[in-house]
Amino acid sequence: MKTDSPLTNKHLLVVDDEPDILDMLTEELGMCLVDTASDYQTALQYIQNYTYDIVILDIMGVNGFQLLRDAVSKGFPTVILTAHAFSPESLKKSIKLGAVSYLPKDRIP
């Protein structure tokens, strides 16, 4: 018996300044409605105007810590997905600001 993914029909926002990451995540999350943004201003507009089940953010290149604050203030569960900013300091800051998870990009398929 086939069961649907718990992500089926969820609305996600993925923010990253790397187009290949946005493309890959959009493809991997094909069971979801995925909005993408490659810069802070576009992402902020999405956060202010839509409701999301999950927000996935990069830190570098998109003002990720401020976007984390913005998403959490709207009550959106937010995951940090980063490569260059992967450090104990940024992990602590992300959790302190309300991220539900902090993942290195080298862990994504």
C-alpha positions in Angstrom: 0.0 0.0 0.0 1.4 3.4 -1.1 1.1 6.3 1.3 1.5 9.9 0.5 4.4 11.9 1.8 3.7 14.0 4.9 4.8 16.9 2.7 2.1 16.3 0.0 0.3 19.6 -0.8 2.3 21.6 1.8 3.2 25.2 0.8 7.0 25.8 1.1 9.3 28.8 0.6 12.8 28.0 -0.4 15.4 30.9 -0.3 18.9 30.5 -1.7 21.1 32.7 -3.9 22.3 29.6 -5.8 19.9 28.7 -8.7 21.0 25.1 -8.8 20.0 24.6 -5.1 16.6 26.2 -5.8 16.1 23.9 -8.9 17.2 20.8 -7.0 15.0 21.5 -4.0 12.0 22.3 -6.2 12.5 19.0 -8.0 13.0 17.0 -4.8 9.9 18.6 -3.2 7.7 18.1 -6.2 4.9 16.9 -4.0 4.7 20.4 -2.5 3.7 23.8 -3.7 7.1 25.5 -3.7 7.8 29.2 -4.0 11.4 30.2 -4.5 13.4 33.4 -3.9 17.0 34.2 -4.6 17.3 37.4 -2.7 16.2 39.0 0.6 13.6 41.4 -0.9 11.7 38.8 -2.9 11.7 36.4 0.1 10.5 39.1 2.4 7.6 39.8 0.1 6.6 36.1 0.0 6.9 35.9 3.8 4.7 39.0 4.3 2.0 38.0 1.7 1.7 34.2 2.0 1.3 31.5 4.6 3.9 28.7 4.6 4.0 25.2 6.2 7.8 25.4 6.1 10.4 28.0 5.1 13.9 26.8 4.1 16.6 29.4 4.2 20.2 29.8 3.2 22.2 32.2 5.4 24.8 33.7 3.1 23.8 35.9 0.2 20.2 36.3 1.2 20.4 38.0 4.6 19.3 34.7 6.1 19.4 35.6 9.8 17.0 38.5 9.2 14.7 36.3 7.0 14.8 33.8 9.9 13.5 36.5 12.2 10.9 37.5 9.7 9.6 34.0 9.1 9.6 33.0 12.8 7.7 36.2 13.7 5.0 35.1 11.3 4.9 31.6 13.0 6.4 29.7 10.1 8.6 26.7 11.0 11.9 27.5 9.5 14.9 25.3 8.5 18.4 26.7 7.9 20.2 25.0 5.0 23.7 26.3 4.6 27.2 25.5 3.4 29.5 28.6 3.8 28.0 29.6 7.1 28.1 26.2 8.7 29.7 26.8 12.1 28.9 26.3 15.8 28.3 30.1 16.1 25.8 30.2 13.2 24.1 27.0 14.6 23.7 28.6 18.0 22.4 31.9 16.5 19.9 30.0 14.2 18.5 28.0 17.1 18.3 31.1 19.3 16.4 33.0 16.6 13.9 30.1 16.3 15.1 27.7 13.6 13.6 24.3 13.9 16.6 22.7 12.2 20.0 23.6 10.9 21.3 21.4 8.0 24.6 21.5 6.0 24.1 21.5 2.3 26.4 18.6 1.9 23.6 16.5 3.5 21.1 17.1 0.7 20.8 14.7 -2.2 
